[in-house]
Amino acid sequence: MMHYLSIDVGGTYIKFGLIDRAGNFIQTWRRSTPKTLVLFKEVITSEITAQKEQIKGIAMSCPGRIDSAKGYVHTGGALLFLYDFSMKEWIASITDLPFAVINDGKAAALAEWWIGNLKGIENGAAVVLGTGIGGGLILDNHLHQGPHFQAGELSFLIRQSPNPEQPQIFGFHGSAVKFMKEATALLDVSTDDHDAVFLAITEHSSLALTTLFEHYCRDIAILLIDMQVLLDLEKIVIGGGISAQDSLIEMIQMQYSIVRQEETMLGQTFPPLVIEACAFRNSSNLLGALYQLFVELDSSETNQSIKSK
């Protein structure tokens, strides 16, 4: 049986998944994200070559501003080597398989709206916590990308900082990577030791860590409130690797409730927002990119049918 290869390009890892038409994962793996375009091309080419006998399409999610219609990466987030790069044109030079690329936050929203925790939701969003903060908006039962494909670029919301030397954009304040670096430094453990951090949080063994965690989750909760007030959303799901930690989702929910209580007019005016983890946690981007491929393939087939009549 033929499957699809889905690729999620992140700042630290490139994740790969073999997925069937119904969205079931056959196999997943990852490789470290290269630092140059040449090495990036080598990694992607080698994986496509290795899987070419069992796939019938390729999908990709990337950070940054991506014209999904043309398959063009205008900006690649923290991956500077992807700026102004025609991903679709390059993929077409190495394979004739159908290909689609979409922003990672929008991919997460599509996955959850397709078969995840946004299924049946007419107005909702996915918020992806990683190096920055990605977002995908489902408005009136459609993925809203905007005229410049930048709707939901939550990293660029402005937050006032007590330190004028610090970046003011929310991608800095709400970065899960930044939080983990600060948390592991407090515990004097490896920056990769997420288990140690969340064990300490659960056991309340470090007051400084507990305070850091509460402040971080409050920042995220305020972001969700801003989105709710602006867009009248029913539900927001949280993605990214850190979303695998139940205590994170629970603390964001708690901080959301606390802010509603503190701002009584807010609580009286807006109904409580449903906040959950993405059903597919850190795999949402892989599924959403694949859904985008299906949308484009279905659209192409429809257009061909119209032209033939």
Secondary structure, 3 states (H helix, E strand, C coil): CCEEEEEEECCCEEEEEEECCCCCEEEEEEEECCCCHHHHHHHHHHHHHHHHHHEEEEEEEECCCEECCCCEECCCCCCHHHCCEEHHHHHHHHCCCCEEEEEHHHHHHHHHHHHCCCCCCCCEEEEEECCCEEEEEEECCEEECCCCCCCCCHHHCECCCCCCCCCCEHHHHCCHHHHHHHHHHHHCCCCCCHHHHHHHHHHCCCHHHHHHHHHHHHHHHHHHHHHHHHHCCCEEEEECHHHHCHHHHHHHHHHHHHHHHHCHHHHHHCCCCEEEECCCHHHHHHHHHHHHHHHHHHHHHHHHHHHHC
